[in-house]
Amino acid sequence: MKKTTSVVILIGLVLVQLSQAQQRRRPPGGRVPLEVQEKSAIEEGFRGVTTDGKVIPGLFKIKSTGVSTAPVRVAAGKFLASLSESQRAATLFKVDDDEWRKWANQHHYQRQGVSFADMNKEQRALAFGLLDSALSARGLKTTRDIMRLNETLAEFKKNWDEYGEWLYHITVMGKPSAKQPWGWQLDGHHVVINYFVLGDQVVMSPVFIGSEPVRAEWGKYKGTVVMQEEQDKGLAFFRSLPRVQRKAATVQGEKGPTNCLAEAFKDNLIAENIGIPANKLNQAGREGLMKLIAVFINHMEQDHAKLRLTEISEHLDETYFAWIGGSADDSVFYYRIQSPVIYIEFDHQRPIGLTRGRVPTRNHIHAVIRTPNGNDYGKDLLRQHYKAHHGK
């Protein structure tokens, strides 16, 4: 009898431990686990962000831009050459691999490639050299500061297993080439960059940037701050609009806990145009909107950013600006900029890492940049390349 009782107690303890382990693995708020979201998104295939589920054809062309991509190619080659055989095997994927689409902002996502944590000093320098070759000085600083603020979060939580400045992974898709398609991805908590290259063309999207906290008030990187330009210039643009246009742009007066739609595993997001179209704005308003767009696009290397802004300006009349939230100096808010060739979201989020709550705060920010209508990850350019050169 005693033996039977002991067995029952032992089984009970095991079940409790299993339940606790499952609770630890369960994402906050009972959301669908990331691996389930990933599997579902990949099985669905890729279409791209659209307004109605239908891709607008003919928006993107394979062409010479006259802006060299050699610096990125050389930097990627040097980085790959510095890796060990096993690191290189874990980092390299085919150019059309689904690895492109396997990224997430959350810290607990299982990532591929080689992490900065597993790199030696030389390899880290070459990895940052790759980022430096593709990004503007501001883009590199933003990326590096987000990584630093992840260290601040690790210090606050005393948890370096899940947070920290080196828990970021790099993968390379395809072989760095002057003519053949290839690219790379940086994936980690609060910063994700997808960078596709075909000849001298570049598609840098999806891009995710954000942080919690957005300002380090303590620790190793005290004084580091991010996302203030995106925040302040967004608010300044909204305030610059005449009252009737602010009303037309506002789709909701009260900011929710989170409004961002186009984050991880949302490659086929259907998001209708909302807010006010740019063709309703006066010249000052149109110029102001382009300046706000440039705040996000100028994370790219300068010459490629200019090309991208030209492409966006050609569709300015089809561009919409939408606003959710208040417009006071300390308001929390969300805004979206959307056209056939650009999709940008900025969102003040509810606290998750530092505390828990439902009320959004300026100390937790997310922003997403996408290329709608099938050209995230350069997929439309890759499709055209395959059709022209491989008959598929």
N, C-alpha and C positions, 0 to 999 in steps of 0.2 A: 504493500500500500504506500509506504514511504517512497519507494522507488518510483512508482507511478506519479505520485505528487511532484517529485523532483523533476521528472521529465516534463510534466505539464508546465511547471514554473519555468524551466529552461526554454521550452518552446515559446512561452509567453514573452520572455525577455528578448528572444531573437526577433519575434514579430514586432515588439516595440522598437528595437534598434533599426529594423528594416523600415518601419514607418517613419522614424525620425530621419533616416537617410533620405527617404523619398521626399520628406518635407524640405530638407536642405537643398535638394536638387530642383524642387519646384520653383519656377520663376515667380517673382513678386506679383501679388495680385491674382494668382491663379491663372495667369495667361498661358496660352498654348506654348509648350516647350519649343525652344529655338530649333532643335533638330527636326521637329515635326513641321514647323513652318518652312524650314529649308527644303525638306523632302517634297512637300506639297508644291512649293514654288518651282522647283526643278522639274517635277513631273508635269506641271502645267505648260512648260515650254516658255519661250520668250516671244513677246509681242512688242513690249515697250509701253511707256506711259502715254495715254491718249485721253481725249475728252469724252469719247463715246464708244470706245472699244475698237474703233477702226483707225488704222494707221494711215496718215496722209502720205502718199507716195511722192517721190521726186524731190524731197527737201534737201537731201545731202548727196553731194557728188564727189567722186574721186577726181582730184585735180592737184596740180602743183601749186603750192602756196608761196614758194620762194623763201620760206623760213626753214633753215636747217634744223634737223633733229639729230644731227651727228653728236652733239654734246651728251644727249640722253643715251644714245646708243653706246658711246664709248664708256660712259659712267656705268651703265649696266654691265658691260663686258668686264670691266675691272672688278666690279662687285662679285660677279659670278666666278671669276678666276680666283678670287680670294677664299672661296668656300672650300671646305673639304668635300670629298666625293659624296659622302652621305648627306651633307648639307645641301649640296647642289641637286642631288636626286630628289630631296624633299621639297626643293624650291621650284624646280622647273616643271611646267605643264604645257600641254599643247595649246596653240593660240586660240582654239575654239573650245577649250575645256570649260565645263560648268564651274570650275573653280572661280572664274570671274564673278559669278553670281552668289558665291558662298562667302558672304561678309555680313557682319552685324556690329552694331554699336556696343551692345552689351558686353560687360567685362567677362561674363561666364560662358561666352561662345567658344566652341572648339575650333581653333584656327589651323591652317596649313602653312607650309613654308618654314623659313628660318626666322627665329625671333631675335630681337636685339639682345635679349637676355642670354642667348646662346652664342652670341658673336664675341670675338676678341676685339681688342681696341682698334686694330687695323680694319677689321671687317665693318665695325660700326662707322668708322670714318668714311669708308667707301659707300656704305649704305646711305649715309647722310649726303655724300657726294652725288648719289643718284637723285635724291630728293632735290638737292640744290640745282641740279642741271635742268629739272623739269618745272620747278616752282620759282616764283618771284621771291625777292628777299622777304617780303611781307608774308607770302605763303609759307615759306620755310620757317619763319619765326612763329607764325600761328601754329603750325604743326608741332614744332619743337616745344612750344609753351603748353600746348594741350597735353603732351606727354609729361611735361614737368608737373602740371596740375594733377595728373593721375598719381604722381608720386606724393603730392600733398594729400590726396585722398587716402593713399596707403598709410601715410603717417597718422592721419586722423583716426583711421579704423584699426591701425596697427596690424595690417593685413597685407603682406607683400606677396602672398601666394596668388591673390586675385587682382591686385592693383599694383601700380608702379610704373616708372617712366620707361622701362625696357620691355614691357609685355606687349610688343607690337611686332607683327610678322610681315615679311616681304615674300611675295611669290612673283615669278616671272613667267609669262605666258608666251610661248614661241621663242625663237632664237633672235636676239637683237640683230637687226638687219637694216640695210639702207633701202631695200626694195620690198621685202616680204613683211607681212603684218606681224606685229608682236606687241608686247606691252608688259606692264607690271602693276602690282597692287600692294598698297600698304593697308593693313587691317588691324584694328585694335580699338580699345575703349575710347569712344568720343572722337576718333579720327580715322576715316577710311578714304583712300584715294585710289581710283581706278584710272589708269593712264594707258590708252591705246595709241599705237603708232602705225601708220601706213605711209611709207615714203616720207614726205615732209608734212604730212597731215597729222594732227593730234586731236584726240577726243579725250578730255579729262572729265569723265563722269561715269557713274555716280560718285559724288563727293559728299562725305558727311563730316561736319566739324561741330564741336560743341564742348561743353565742360560742366562739371559740378565738383568743386566750386569754380567760378569764373575768375576769382581773385584769391591768391594765396595770402592769408592773413597771418600765417605762422609757417614754421618749418624751413626746410632746406631751400625752398624757392619762394620765400616770402617776397611779396611785391609783384609777382608774375600775374598778369591779367590778360584775358582774351575776350573776343567777341563784342567789344565795346563799340567799334566802328559800325558793325552790322546792326547793332541795337540802336545806337544814337542816330545814325543817318537814316535808318528806316523810320524812326519816330519823327525826325525833322522833315522828311519828305511828306509823310502823312499830314503833318501840321501845316505844310506849305500849300496844301490844296485848299481851294475855296470851300466854304462850309457845305455847299450843295454837293460838291464832289467828294468830300469826306463822307458825307451821308451815303452817297452812291457806292463808295468803296467798302463801307462797313457792312459786313454780312452778319455780324453778331456783336452785341455790345459787351457781353460778359465773357471773359476768357475762361476756358475750361482747363482741367488739369494738364491735358496735352492735346494739341490740335494737328501736329505733324502727321502727314499721310504717307509720305514717299520714302520711308526709311527702309530697313532691310527686308528683303523678300517681297517687296512691292513693285517689282519690275514691270508688272502689267497693270498698274494702278489706272483706274478710270476716274478722272477728276474733271468735272465740267468747269468751264470758264465761269468764274464768279468775280464780283467786284465791278470796277470801272474800267472800260477799255481805254487804251492810250489815245485812240482817235477822238476821245471826248475831252482830252486835256489840251490846254493852250501850249504854246511853244516852251514856256518856262517849265511847265509840268512835264512835258515830254523829255526835255533835257534833264530834268531832275530825276525822272525814272531811269534813264540810261545811266546816270551817275550812280544811282543806287545799285543797279545791276552790276556796274563795274566794280563795286566794292567786293562782290563775290568772285567775279571772273578774274580779277587782278591777283588772285592767288596763283594763277598760272604765270609762267615765264612771259615777260613783257610782250614780245613780238607775237607769240601765239595768242595771248590775251587780246591783242588788237584785232587779230583776224576773227576771233570768236565774237567780239563786240560788234564788228562790222556785220557778221552773219545775223546777230540778234537784232541789230538796228533795221535790217531789211524787212523784218517782220514786226516792227514796232506798232503799226496800226492794229495788228492782231494780238497785241499783248495786253493782259489784264492785270490789275493790281487789286488785291483784296486785303481787308483788315478785320481783325477780331480783337476786341479789348478796348482799353482806355487810351488816352493820349496825354495824361499828366506826366510831369517829370519823373514820377516813380511808378508809373503804370506798368503792368505786365501786358503783353500783347503777342499776337501772331500776325504775320503777313505772308502773302503768297504772290509771286510774280510768275505769270504763265503765258506762254505763246507756243506756236507750233515747234519752236526750236530751243526753248529754254523753260525750265521749271525750277523755281527757287522757293524754299520755305524757310522762314525764321520763326522760332517758337520758344517762348519762355515756358519751362516745364515745371511740374510739381517736384518737390524735393524727394530724392530717393537715396542717394549715397550718404549725405551728411545727416539727414533726419528722414522721417517718413511723413507724408502729408498729401492732401488733395489740392491745396491751394498753390497755384504756380508762383514761382519766385524768379527774380532776376539773377539769382545765383546758380541757376541750372538752365542752360541754353542748348538747343539743338538747331542745326541748320542743314539743309540738304540741297544739293544742286544736281539736276538731272538734264539729260538731253532726250526730250520726248520723241514719239513717233519712230521708235525702233533704233535709235543710234546711241543709247547708253552702251558703254563698253566698246564703242565703235562698231557695233554689230551690223548696222546697215552698210557701212563701208566694207566690212569683211564679207558680207553677203554679195555685194557687187564685185569684189575682188575674186571670190570663188566662182561666180558666174562667168566672169570674163576670162579667167585663167584655168579653171578646172571644170567648167561646164556643169556646175551644180549650184 
